[in-house]
Amino acid sequence: MRKTSGANQRTPESRGALLPSPLAPDSLALSLLLAARVIAAVRAGQSLTQALTALGSEYPAARAAAQDIAYGSLRRYGSGEFILARLLSRALPHPESEALLLGALHRLQTRPQSAYMVVDQAVAAAGEIAAGAFKGLVNAVLRNYLRQRHALHAAMADDDEATQQHPCWWLSRLRRAYPDGWREIVAIGNQQPPMTLRVNRRRVALADYMVRLHGLGLSARPAGCSALILDRPLPVDALPGFADGLVSIQDAGAQRAAQILAPVGGERVLDACAAPGGKTAHLLESNEVELLAIDIDALRVRRIEDNLRRLGLSATVKVADCRETAQWWDGQPFDAILADVPCSASGVVRRHPDIKYLRRESDIRRFAHMQSEILDRLWPLLKPGGRLLYATCSIFPEENGAQIDAFLFRQPDAQRVAEEKLLPQLEHDGFFYALLRKAA
């Protein structure tokens, strides 16, 4: 990716609480300004989820529009930078000004009928950054883009990173692993994902919940035994029964974890890398089990607890590193273990476009080492005859099939019972599952 000299510099605006703005709360200018702060924070190393939390106190419409601009801009990895490299005579010293240009370019490309309004509002937003020092530059760059856009997009056709909107190293790995299908994987990764629900079938039947949606003028289609894909996304507060735990938001592919592990009533189950708790809750919805959920991240563990509280479910939840078993394990073996291990998250990039900016090729080796360590540490905790489900949201073979092949070589008492590779499609993200059984 082409980064200017300021792309990784943190500014006061991107580090701490957002400064108040005199811009109208329902203006595109405010949304562009907020989006610029989010985009700059991601390009400086924050996750998109973390960066968006800074918008929590903003006017809801401006927050929603800013989120839409930020997601759209980050999905277009490489293309905005390609254009700016040809419109700027030198790198910008201020990261939020460059991020504002990226957000405005995205808006111009997706809303060309509103071009002059977008330019006007971007200039107004620039007035709130760096004491307005870049207002003239923002105006000139965006107007130059409008004059040259056809030539710029024609030139972009020869740039792999800009046209495919993925890092070059990522594309190389996809071409090697999926020579016949990599283009489809890339295309899906650049799209906006659907909003998918997981219906709590212990509380309501899938068909009955569809009737409730239709009664409110909402349409959805089933995608598995518990999944419903909404025809259009909407705020969770608008979902009937969400606050009462009838449904949760979870990709259809992610719902396969509980279905494959298939916990039996009364079993002792470990969810070893549990945050934010979607799979934890689904396991508990599937059957009455004694479940321990652990995660190394204390803030994300709170999300597990929040999810369980909303759903009316009960589990033991701990902050712990699953590899340090002496610190949290009571010595009683588990009937079933879910190891949803840390990974590159390359299969969920359409939901988390910041991954394109945050991941490096060297991370794959680091994740693979961590994954093998987790497998080796958790395996002794499993009862003879017990089941371990290895899960990733990656599509890179090094983290998936190759990882399991190596583990089976190290552990002669392990048997591969089932394996499922889900490549990204319109109805689900990319996941890998391998169900292993310990010899009795």
TORTI-336963 format. One record per atom (N, C-alpha, C): residue in three letters; x, y, z. Coordinates in steps of 0.1 Angstrom, whole numbers, plus 5000, padded with zeros to 4 digits. Each point is the difference from the previous one (the first is absolute). Example, Ala and Ser with C-alpha at 12.3 -4.5 7.8 and 13.67 -1.06 7.14 Angstrom:
# residues 2
ALA513249435078ALA499150125000ALA500950125000SER499650114993SER500950115000SER499250115008
END
This chain:
# residues 440
MET500849885000MET499250125000MET500950125000ARG499550114993ARG500850125000ARG499650095011LYS500950015010LYS499750095012LYS500850124999THR499450115003THR500750135001THR500850015013SER500850095001SER500950015012SER499250025013GLY498850054999GLY499250025012GLY499049895003ALA500049894992ALA499049905002ALA500049935013ASN501249995006ASN500149925012ASN500350095012GLN499850134999GLN500250095011GLN498750035007ARG500149985013ARG498850035008ARG499950145003THR498850055000THR499750145003THR499250015013PRO499950125006PRO499150015012PRO498649964997GLU499550034988GLU498649974997GLU499849854999SER501049924995SER499849864998SER500449925013ARG500750075009ARG500449925012ARG499050005011GLY499450115002GLY499150025012GLY498650034996ALA499350065010ALA498650034998ALA499950104988LEU498949984992LEU499850094989LEU499750145004LEU500550104993LEU499850145003LEU498650044995PRO499350095007PRO498750044995PRO500150084987SER499049994992SER500050074987SER498850094998PRO500250114994PRO498850094998PRO499249964988LEU500449904993LEU499349964988LEU498649955004ALA499050024991ALA498649965003ALA500049855002PRO499249955010PRO500049865003PRO499549914989ASP499250054991ASP499449924989ASP500750034987SER501250065001SER500750034987SER500949894995LEU500250004987LEU501049914995LEU501450045004ALA500250125002ALA501350055005ALA500449945013LEU499149995009LEU500349945013LEU500349854998SER499249934992SER500249864998SER501449984993LEU500450084991LEU501349984994LEU501150035010LEU499850105009LEU501050035010LEU500249885009LEU498849945005LEU500149895009LEU500649884993ALA499649984988ALA500649884992ALA501550024998ALA500450124998ALA501550034998ALA500749965013ARG499550035012ARG500649975012ARG500149845002VAL499049934996VAL500049865001VAL501049944990ILE500050054988ILE500949944989ILE501450035004ALA500350125005ALA501450035005ALA500449915011ALA499149975009ALA500349925012ALA500449854995VAL499249954991VAL500249874994VAL501449994993ARG500350104992ARG501250014993ARG501250015009ALA499750055012ALA501150025010ALA500149875009GLY499249904998GLY500149885007GLY498949955008GLN499050085002GLN498849965008GLN499149914992SER499349915007SER499049924993SER498850094997LEU499249974990LEU498850084997LEU499050005011THR499849895006THR499149995012THR500450095011GLN501350015003GLN500550095010GLN499850154996ALA500450024987ALA499950144996ALA498550055000LEU499149924997LEU498650044999LEU499450035014THR500649945010THR499550035014THR500050155003ALA501050074994ALA500150145003ALA498850084995LEU499249944991LEU498850074995LEU498849985008GLY500149935011GLY498849965008GLY499150125005SER500650115002SER499250125005SER499550094989GLU500349974988GLU499650084988GLU498549994997TYR499550104993TYR498649994994TYR499849884992PRO499049925003PRO499849864994PRO500150004985ALA499450104993ALA500050004985ALA501450034995ALA500850095007ALA501350034996ALA500949885003ARG499849935011ARG500849885003ARG499849894990ALA498749984996ALA499849894991ALA500650044986ALA499950124996ALA500550044987ALA501549995000ALA500750045011ALA501450005002ALA500549854999GLN499349915007GLN500349864999GLN499949954986ASP499050044993ASP499849954986ASP501250054991ILE500450125002ILE501150064992ILE501349935004ALA500249985013ALA501349935004ALA500149864995TYR498949935001TYR500049864995TYR500350004985GLY499250084993GLY500250004985GLY501450044996SER500550105007SER501450054996SER501049895003LEU499949935011LEU501049905004LEU499949884991ARG498749974995ARG499949884991ARG500750034987ARG500150134996ARG500750034987ARG501550015002TYR500649915007TYR501450005003TYR500850024987GLY500950105000GLY500950024989GLY499550094990SER498750014997SER499550084989SER500150155004GLY499650035012GLY500050145004GLY501550055000GLU500949925005GLU501450045001GLU500650014986PHE499549924991PHE500550014986PHE499650134994ILE498850055002ILE499550124995ILE500850125007LEU500150005013LEU500650115007LEU501550014996ALA500749894997ALA501450004996ALA500150084987ARG499050014992ARG500050074987ARG499550145001LEU499350035010LEU499450135002LEU500850095010LEU500849945008LEU500850085010LEU501550014995SER500550125001SER501450024996SER501049955010ARG499549995012ARG500949945011ARG499149955011ALA500649915009ALA499249945010ALA499450105010LEU498849985005LEU499450095010LEU500749975013PRO500250115008PRO500649985013PRO498949975011HIS498850004996HIS498949995010HIS499149884996PRO500049895008PRO499349884996PRO498550024999GLU499450085008GLU498550015000GLU499650084987SER500850094995SER499750064987SER500049904989GLU501049925000GLU500149894990GLU498849915001ALA499649965012ALA498949925003ALA498750064995LEU499950135002LEU498850084995LEU499949994985LEU501150014993LEU500049984985LEU499649864996LEU500549905007LEU499649874997LEU498549985002GLY499450055011GLY498649995002GLY499250074989ALA500550124997ALA499350084990ALA500149944986LEU501149944996LEU500149934988LEU499149884999HIS499949935011HIS499049885001HIS498650064997ARG499750115006ARG498650054999ARG499850054985LEU501050064994LEU499950044986LEU499849894991GLN500749885003GLN499949894991GLN498649935001THR499550005012THR498749935003THR498850094998ARG500250135001ARG498950104998ARG500350104990PRO500349974988PRO500550104990PRO499050104997GLN498749985002GLN499050094998GLN500050125010SER500749985011SER500150105010SER501450065001ALA500750004989ALA501550035000ALA500350145006TYR499350104996TYR500450135004TYR499650035015MET498949935004MET499650015014MET501149935009VAL500549894995VAL501049925008VAL501350095001VAL500450064989VAL501250095001VAL499850115010ASP498850074999ASP499750115009ASP500149955014GLN499449895003GLN499949955014GLN501449955005ALA500849944991ALA501349965004ALA500950125003VAL499850114993VAL500850125003VAL499650055013ALA498750005003ALA499550045013ALA500649925012ALA500049874997ALA500749915010ALA501450035002ALA500750034989ALA501450035001ALA500350135008GLY499050085001GLY500150125009GLY500249975014GLU499649875004GLU500049965014GLU501349925003ILE500949984990ILE501249925002ILE501250104998ALA500949995009ALA501350075000ALA499750154997ALA499050055008ALA499750144999ALA499650054986GLY499549914992GLY499650034986GLY501250024990ALA501249955004ALA501150034991ALA499949934987PHE499249894999PHE499949934988PHE498750024992LYS499350105003LYS498750024993LYS500250024985GLY500950084997GLY500350034985GLY500549884993LEU500949925007LEU500549884994LEU498949904997VAL499149985010VAL498949904999VAL499250044988ASN499650134999ASN499250054989ASN500749974987ALA501250034999ALA500849984987ALA500149864996VAL500349915010VAL500249864997VAL498749944995LEU498950025007LEU498849944996LEU499450054987ARG500250134997ARG499650054987ARG500949954989ASN501349985003ASN500949944990ASN499549864997TYR499649935011TYR499649864998TYR498750004990LEU499150095003LEU498850004991LEU500450034985ARG501050084998ARG500450034986ARG500749884994GLN500849935008GLN500949904995GLN499549855002ARG498849995006ARG499649865005ARG500149894990HIS499650034988HIS500049904989HIS501449954997ALA500950094999ALA501449974998ALA500649935012LEU499750045012LEU500549945012LEU499549865001HIS498849974997HIS499449875002HIS500649914989ALA500250054988ALA500649924989ALA501449965004ALA500850095006ALA501349975004ALA500049905011MET499050005009MET499949915011MET499949854995ALA499549984988ALA499749874995ALA501349925000ASP501250064999ASP501249934999ASP500749985014ASP499350045011ASP500549995013ASP499249895008ASP500749895003ASP499349885005ASP499450035014GLU500850075008GLU499650035014GLU498850095000ALA500050104991ALA498950105000ALA498749944994THR500149924990THR498949944993THR499349895008GLN500949925007GLN499449885008GLN499750055014GLN500650115004GLN499750065013GLN500449915012HIS501149934998HIS500649925010HIS501650024999PRO500749985011PRO501450014999PRO500649904991CYS501250034994CYS500649914990CYS500449875006TRP500549995012TRP500449885006TRP498849915002TRP498850065004TRP498849925002TRP499549944987LEU500150084989LEU499649954987LEU500949894995SER501250015003SER501049894996SER499649875007ARG499750015013ARG499649885007ARG498749944995LEU499150084997LEU498749954995LEU500249934986ARG500850064992ARG500249944986ARG500749865002ARG500949995009ARG500749875002ARG499049905006ALA499250045009ALA499149905007ALA498749974992TYR499550104992TYR498849984993TYR500150064986PRO500849934992PRO500350054986PRO498850024991ASP498949925003ASP498850014992ASP498950095007GLY500250035012GLY498950075008GLY500450135007TRP501250044998TRP500550115008TRP499250134996ARG499650024988ARG499350124996ARG498750015007GLU499349895001GLU498750015007GLU500250035015ILE501049945006ILE500350035014ILE500350155002VAL500850054991VAL500350155001VAL498750084998ALA499249974990ALA498850074998ALA499150005011ILE499849885007ILE499149995011ILE500650095012GLY501349995001GLY500750085011GLY499850154999ASN499850054988ASN499850144998ASN498650055001GLN499149905002GLN498550045001GLN499650035014GLN498950065001GLN499350025014GLN499349875003PRO500249955012PRO499449875004PRO498650015004PRO499249894999PRO498650015005PRO500050005015MET498850045005MET499849995014MET499349875003THR500649925008THR499649865003THR499649995014LEU498949935003LEU499549985014LEU500249855003ARG500349985013ARG499949865006ARG498850005009VAL499049924996VAL498849995008VAL500249905011ASN499750045012ASN500149915012ASN498849904999ARG500349884995ARG498949914997ARG499549935013ARG500750035011ARG499449955013ARG498950095005ARG500050124994ARG499050105004ARG498950024989VAL500449994987VAL499050024990VAL500449924987ALA499149954993ALA500249934988ALA500450104989LEU500949954991LEU500450084989LEU498950064991ALA499049914997ALA498950044992ALA499150105007ASP499949985014ASP499150105007ASP500750135001TYR501350015001TYR500750135000TYR499950074987MET500149924989MET499850064987MET498650064999VAL499049945005VAL498750065000VAL500050135008ARG500750015011ARG500050125008ARG500750114991LEU501149974993LEU500650104992LEU499150054989HIS499349904993HIS499150044989HIS498950095005GLY499649985013GLY498950085006GLY500450145001LEU501350035001LEU500650135001LEU500550064987GLY499649934989GLY500550044986GLY501449974997LEU500649905008LEU501449974998LEU500149864993SER500949994990SER500249874993SER501349945003ALA500049875001ALA501249925003ALA499849864993ARG501249944998ARG500049864994ARG500949915009PRO499649885002PRO500849915008PRO501349964993ALA501049985008ALA501349964995ALA500649905010GLY499449895002GLY500449905010GLY498949985010CYS500349925010CYS498949965010CYS499750115010SER500950105002SER499850105009SER500250144994ALA500450014988ALA500450134994ALA498950064991LEU499950135001LEU499150084991LEU500850114995ILE500050024987ILE500650114993ILE499050114997LEU500250125006LEU499050114997LEU500350054986ASP498950044994ASP500150064986ASP500750145001ARG499950065011ARG500750135002ARG500350025015PRO501250055003PRO500450025014PRO499250105007LEU499949995013LEU499250105008LEU500650005014PRO499850105008PRO500550015013PRO499549885009VAL500849955009VAL499649885008VAL498850035008ASP499950135004ASP498850035008ASP498749994993ALA500149994986ALA498849984993ALA499649864998LEU500849915004LEU499849854999LEU499049965011PRO498949944997PRO499149955010PRO500649905009GLY500050025013GLY500549905010GLY501550015001PHE500750094994PHE501550005002PHE500350025015ALA499450105006ALA500450035014ALA499649895009ASP499049914996ASP499649895008ASP500849874997GLY500950014991GLY500949884997GLY499449904990LEU499150054992LEU499449914990LEU501049984988VAL500850104997VAL500949994989VAL501350075003SER501149964993SER501350075001SER500450034985ILE501150084999ILE500650034987ILE501249904999GLN500049924990GLN501149904998GLN499949954985ASP501250004994ASP500149954986ASP499649865000ALA499449964989ALA499649864998ALA501149905001GLY501250044994GLY501249915001GLY500549995014ALA499950105008ALA500449995014ALA499149915008GLN498749994996GLN499149925007GLN500349854999ARG500849964990ARG500449864998ARG500749945012ALA500750095007ALA500949955011ALA499149915010ALA499050065005ALA499149935010ALA499449884994GLN499650014987GLN499449894993GLN500949884998ILE501350034997ILE500949894998ILE500549945013LEU500250085010LEU500549955013LEU498849925007ALA498850054998ALA498749935004ALA500149965015PRO500150095009PRO500049965014PRO498849925005VAL500349915008VAL499049915006VAL499650055014GLY498749995003GLY499650045014GLY500849945011GLY500450095009GLY500849955012GLY501550004997GLU500550024988GLU501450004998GLU500750125006ARG501349975003ARG500950115004ARG500750054988VAL499850134997VAL500550064987VAL500950125003LEU501150014993LEU500950125001LEU499950084987ASP499850135001ASP500150094988ASP501350085003ALA501149964993ALA501350045005ALA500450144995CYS499550054990CYS500350144995CYS498750064997ALA499250045010ALA498650014999ALA499550144996ALA500750105002ALA499550144997ALA499850024985PRO498950074997PRO499150085008PRO498849925005GLY499949874998GLY499049915006GLY498949954991GLY500150034987GLY498949954991GLY499949855000LYS501249934999LYS500049864999LYS499749945014THR500550075011THR499749955013THR498550005002ALA499350104997ALA498550015002ALA499349894991HIS500549984988HIS499449904991HIS500249865006LEU501149975006LEU500249875007LEU499049985011LEU499850115008LEU499049995011LEU498649994995GLU499750064989GLU498749994994GLU499749864994SER501149934997SER499849874993SER499649895010ASN500550015013ASN499749905009ASN500450055014GLU499549935010GLU500350035014GLU501449945003VAL501050085001VAL501449955002VAL500650095011GLU501049945006GLU500950075010GLU501150074992LEU500050134998LEU500950064991LEU501050105007LEU501249994997LEU501050095004LEU500550084988ALA499950135000ALA500450094989ALA501250095005ILE501149994993ILE501250085004ILE500550084988ASP500650115003ASP500650094990ASP501150085007ILE501050034992ILE501150085006ILE499850155001ASP499050054993ASP499750144999ASP498950045010ALA500350075011ALA499050035010ALA498950084995LEU500250104991LEU499050084994LEU499049924992ARG500649914992ARG499149914992ARG499349905008VAL500549965011VAL499349915009VAL498750065005ARG500050145002ARG498850075004ARG498949984990ARG500449994987ARG499049984990ARG499449865001ILE500849905004ILE499449875002ILE498950015011GLU500450065011GLU499050015011GLU498850084996ASP500250114992ASP498850084996ASP499149914991ASN500649934991ASN499249914991ASN499249905007LEU500749935010LEU499349905008LEU498950065008ARG500250125005ARG499050065008ARG498850034992ARG500250064988ARG498850034992ARG499249884996LEU500849894997LEU499349874996LEU499549925011GLY500350045013GLY499549925011GLY500749875001LEU501349994997LEU500849885000LEU501050015011SER500549885005SER500949995011SER501249924996ALA501250055003ALA501349934998ALA501050065010THR501049935002THR501250055008THR500950074990VAL500350135003VAL500850084990VAL501250055008LYS501249984993LYS501250045007LYS500950084990VAL500850095005VAL501150064992VAL501249925002ALA500549934989ALA501249925001ALA500549974987ASP501349974999ASP500749954988ASP499849855000CYS499349954990CYS499649864999CYS501349915000ARG501150054996ARG501349925000ARG500649985013GLU499650095010GLU500649995014GLU499049925008THR499849884997THR499049915006THR500150005016ALA501250005005ALA500249995014ALA499350125008GLN499850114993GLN499450125006GLN498549995001TRP499349924992TRP498650005000TRP499349865000TRP500749904997TRP499349874999TRP500049935013ASP498849945004ASP499949935013ASP500349865000GLY500649954988GLY500449865000GLY498949904995GLN498850054999GLN498949914995GLN499950014985PRO500249884993PRO500050014985PRO498750044994PHE500050044988PHE498850054992PHE499649894990ASP498650004999ASP499549914989ASP500150064986ALA500050135000ALA500150074987ALA500750135002ILE500850044990ILE500850135000ILE499850074987LEU499750125000LEU500050094988LEU501250085001ALA500949994990ALA501250084999ALA499950094988ASP499350115002ASP499850104989ASP501250095001VAL501149964993VAL501350065003VAL500250134993PRO500950095006PRO500450124993PRO500549974987CYS499750084990CYS500449984986CYS500150134992SER500349994987SER500150114992SER498750074997ALA498949935003ALA498650054997ALA499850034985SER500849934992SER499950034985SER498749964994GLY499249925007GLY498749964995GLY498950095003VAL500250105009VAL498950095004VAL500450154996VAL500850014990VAL500550144997VAL498950094995ARG498949954995ARG498950094995ARG499350065013ARG500049935011ARG499550065012ARG501050085008HIS501349974998HIS501050075007HIS501150054990PRO499750104992PRO500950044989PRO501350065006ASP500050045012ASP501350045006ASP501149905000ILE499649874999ILE501049895000ILE500950024988LYS499650064989LYS500850024989LYS501250095003TYR499750095009TYR501050105004TYR500949955012LEU499449925008LEU500749965013LEU500849884999ARG499749914991ARG500749874998ARG501350024992ARG501049925003ARG501249994992ARG500249864997GLU500749974989GLU500349864996GLU500749925011SER500950075007SER500749935011SER499149965011ASP498850065001ASP499049965011ASP499549854998ILE500049954988ILE499549874997ILE500949895008ARG501350024999ARG500949915007ARG499850015015ARG499850135005ARG499850025014ARG498749935005PHE498950024992PHE498849945004PHE500149855000ALA500649944990ALA500149864998ALA500849945013HIS501050075004HIS500749955012HIS499150005012MET499250115002MET499150015011MET498949895000GLN499549984988GLN499049904998GLN500549865004SER501249964995SER500549875004SER500349995015GLU500450115006GLU500250005014GLU498749985008ILE498950064995ILE498749995007ILE499549864999LEU500149944988LEU499649864998LEU500849915010ASP501350015000ASP500849915009ASP499650025015ARG499750125004ARG499750025014ARG498649965004LEU499150014990LEU498649965004LEU499749854999TRP500849934991TRP499749864998TRP500049925013PRO501050025009PRO500049925012PRO498850025009LEU499350114998LEU498850035008LEU498749924996LEU500149934989LEU498949934994LEU499949865005LYS498849965004LYS499849865004LYS500349904989PRO500449885003PRO500049894990PRO498649994993GLY500050004987GLY498850004993GLY499350134998GLY500650115005GLY499550134999GLY500350064987ARG499350124997ARG500150074987ARG500650145002LEU500950044991LEU500550134999LEU499750064986LEU499450114999LEU499750074988LEU501050114998TYR500849994990TYR501050104996TYR499350094990ALA500050135003ALA499250104991ALA500950124997THR499950054988THR500650134996THR499050074991CYS500250134999CYS499350084990CYS501050044990SER500949914996SER501150034990SER499749914988ILE500550044989ILE500049924988ILE501449974995PHE501050025008PHE501449974996PHE500349865005PRO500449914991PRO500249865004PRO501049985012GLU501050085001GLU501049995011GLU499350005014GLU498850075001GLU499350015013GLU498949895001ASN499849934989ASN498949915000ASN500449854998GLY499849954988GLY500449864998GLY501449965003ALA500950094997ALA501449975003ALA500349995015GLN499350095007GLN500150005015GLN499549875006ILE498949954995ILE499449875005ILE500949884996ASP500550004987ASP500949894996ASP501249995009ALA500650125004ALA501149995009ALA499749965014PHE498850045004PHE499649965014PHE499849855000LEU499349944990LEU499849865000LEU501349925000PHE501050054993PHE501349945000PHE500650005014ARG499850115008ARG500550015013ARG499249925011GLN498749984997GLN499149945010GLN499449874994PRO500749885002PRO499549884995PRO498649965005ASP499650055012ASP498749965005ASP498950094996ALA500350094990ALA499050094994ALA499549954986GLN498750004999GLN499449964987GLN499150114994ARG500250034987ARG499250104993ARG498649944997VAL499050055006VAL498649944998VAL499350074989ALA500250134999ALA499450084989ALA500850134997GLU499950054988GLU500750124997GLU499150084990GLU499950135002GLU499150084992GLU500750134997LYS500150034987LYS500750124996LYS498950094993LEU499750115005LEU499050094995LEU500750124994LEU500050014986LEU500650114994LEU498950125000PRO500550125000PRO499050115001PRO499050004988GLN498750015003GLN499050004990GLN499050115005LEU499050034991LEU499050105003LEU499449985014GLU499749875003GLU499249975012GLU500849985012HIS501349984999HIS500849985012HIS501550044997ASP500750035011ASP501450035000ASP500849884998GLY501350015001GLY501049894998GLY500449945014PHE499849875002PHE500449935012PHE500649874997PHE500749945010PHE500649874999PHE499649935013TYR499649874999TYR499749925012TYR500649874999ALA500649955010ALA500549865001ALA499649945013LEU499249895000LEU499549945012LEU501049885002LEU500650005012LEU501049905004LEU499449925012ARG500349875000ARG499649915011ARG501249945006LYS500049995014LYS501149945007LYS499749855001ALA501049924998ALA499849855002ALA499549975014ALA499149905000ALA499449975013ALA501049915008
END
